[in-house]
Amino acid sequence: MKAIKLVDLRKLEIVDIPKPKIVNSDDVLIKIKSVGICGSDVHYYKSGKIGSQVVEYPFTLGHECSGIVEDIGTEVKKVKIGDKVAIDPAITCGECDQCLIGRENTCRSLKFLGCPGQVEGSFSEYIVMPETSLCKVPDTMSFEQAVLTEPLCIGSYALKISKQEAHQNIAILGLGPIGLSVLVFSKLKNPENIFGTDLINERLDVARKLGINYGFNPNKENIIKKINSICQDGIDIVFECAGEQEILDQAIDILRPGGKLIMIGIPEAENISFVPDKMRRKELTLINIRRQCGELPEVIENIAQGRIKLDPFITHRFKPEQAAEAFELVSNYKDGVIKAFISF
């Protein structure tokens, strides 16, 4: 089968590798139909690592994916051959202390699709995953919509952890796919206002279509003054979705006393800092988000019931032989890209 391998920094190649086989009784062989390029894929593409996770070349990236069940192990009951499925890229042990208390996202033995040193990724024609990582999706749902369930799960999970309430003022700093995923679920909570910021005007336009009340470009406006002038008591919850020191600083300055900073973005820097005087005097709560935890069925239901809009997310489509072009587009934020897909 064909797979797209990262063979060096910013260098991808299509190679022929053996088709994976079912080994365990709960294994499912999936014919991949669509894969999204995630920000974490871009981190590996540009720098070869995320923190302590370092690529050993060659390696197959990719974890946002969907496909069709082609074969199943002897004990598989959740899906059948021919089913269209969305894929949770996390593979958990189900036995450690974290799994047993419902924190599968911090499983002690967690393996993740497309993560160096763990599992080869989904930029390939076939993958094998345990049935616990799969959810059947309706035939009416496109493969691209099924791919989007992965970032949407992160948005859904972040909202649950934040405990957002009706009529609160919310800010989303960074309106890429994750920030927009937070936005669509935040809207369901009936907020007073949602403020959004991004350096790319096209993303601000998409966010306006999805329902933000105020959108600002930090390169063109002083967003701290703008937001604090409109929301004089301060923001109740800030979702940081870019992983940048400057944006974290902005979050602290716009939060109200007692507010919450939900940190979702993955910083490229090994260290970030906060001004403890501001954090302490405002008695702010900082919460980190580790991917998602069991959100996939509910997210699929929200899509199926038409509660969230997905068309604005889908901006670019590529074939496998165009992978290098696709990665360069995403890594350089070209052409107003939100989510780029590679179809097999």
Secondary structure, DSSP 4 states (H G I P E B T S, - for coil): -EEEEEEETTEEEEEE-PPP---STTEEEEEEEEEEPPHHHHHHHHHSEETTEE--SSB----EEEEEEEEE-TT--S--TT-EEEE--EE--S-SHHHHTT-GGG-TT-EEBTBTTTB--SSBSEEEEEGGGEEE--TTS-HHHHHHHHHHHHHHHHHHHHT--TT-EEEEE--SHHHHHHHHHHHTT--SEEEEE-S-HHHHHHHHHHT-SEEE-TTTS-HHHHHHHHSTT-EEEEEE-S--HHHHHHHHHHEEEEEEEEE-S--SSS-----HHHHHHHT-EEEE--S-SS-HHHHHHHHHTT-S--GGGEEEEE-GGGHHHHHHHHHTTGGG-SEEEEE-
